[in-house]
């Protein structure tokens, strides 16, 4: 693989992973833990899914932006 195609491959992968993380980050707080009575100690199951959703949204945004930056460097060169 040539060195010039590395930003294209990396940017494409990071963009797709970022979109997947954003999808799960939106899904987890809305639908996760619905109808479950048990919890993990003092935190109810819905709270765990809300925390996981926020973490995935932040990670998805960061990953997506890194992918866009890598694609930008490839196409602007």
C-alpha positions as CSV (number, residue, x, y, z in Angstrom):
1,X,0.0,0.0,0.0
2,X,1.3,3.4,-0.9
3,X,1.7,5.9,1.8
4,X,-0.6,8.4,0.0
5,X,-3.6,6.0,0.2
6,X,-3.3,5.6,4.0
7,X,-5.3,8.7,4.8
8,X,-8.0,7.5,2.4
9,X,-8.3,4.1,4.0
10,X,-8.0,5.4,7.5
11,X,-10.4,8.3,6.9
12,X,-13.0,5.9,5.4
13,X,-12.7,3.5,8.3
14,X,-12.9,6.2,11.0
15,X,-15.9,7.8,9.3
16,X,-17.8,4.5,9.2
17,X,-16.9,3.6,12.8
18,X,-17.9,7.1,13.9
19,X,-21.3,6.8,12.2
20,X,-21.8,3.4,13.9
21,X,-20.9,4.8,17.3
22,X,-23.3,7.7,16.7
23,X,-26.0,5.3,15.8
24,X,-25.5,3.2,19.0
25,X,-25.1,6.4,21.1
26,X,-28.6,7.5,20.0
27,X,-30.1,4.0,20.4
28,X,-28.8,3.2,23.9
29,X,-30.5,5.9,25.9
30,X,-33.7,5.8,24.0
31,X,-34.4,2.1,23.8
32,X,-31.8,0.4,26.1
33,X,-32.9,-1.1,29.4
34,X,-36.6,-0.6,28.7
35,X,-38.9,-2.8,30.8
36,X,-36.1,-4.2,33.0
37,X,-36.6,-4.1,36.7
38,X,-33.2,-5.1,38.0
39,X,-30.2,-2.8,38.2
40,X,-26.5,-2.8,38.8
41,X,-26.4,-1.8,42.5
42,X,-27.7,1.8,43.0
43,X,-27.8,2.6,39.3
44,X,-30.9,1.5,37.4
45,X,-30.5,-0.2,34.1
46,X,-31.8,2.8,32.2
47,X,-29.2,5.0,33.9
48,X,-26.5,2.6,32.7
49,X,-27.7,2.8,29.2
50,X,-27.9,6.6,29.4
51,X,-24.3,6.8,30.5
52,X,-23.2,4.4,27.8
53,X,-25.1,6.4,25.2
54,X,-23.5,9.7,26.2
55,X,-20.0,8.0,26.1
56,X,-20.7,6.5,22.7
57,X,-22.0,9.9,21.3
58,X,-18.8,11.6,22.5
59,X,-16.6,8.8,21.1
60,X,-18.6,8.8,17.8
61,X,-18.3,12.5,17.3
62,X,-14.5,12.4,17.9
63,X,-14.0,9.4,15.7
64,X,-16.2,10.8,12.9
65,X,-14.3,14.2,13.0
66,X,-10.9,12.4,12.9
67,X,-12.2,10.5,9.8
68,X,-13.3,13.6,8.1
69,X,-10.0,15.3,8.8
70,X,-8.1,12.3,7.4
71,X,-10.3,12.4,4.2
72,X,-9.8,16.1,4.0
73,X,-6.0,15.7,4.0
74,X,-6.3,13.0,1.3
75,X,-8.5,15.0,-1.1
76,X,-6.8,18.4,-0.5
77,X,-3.3,17.0,-1.3
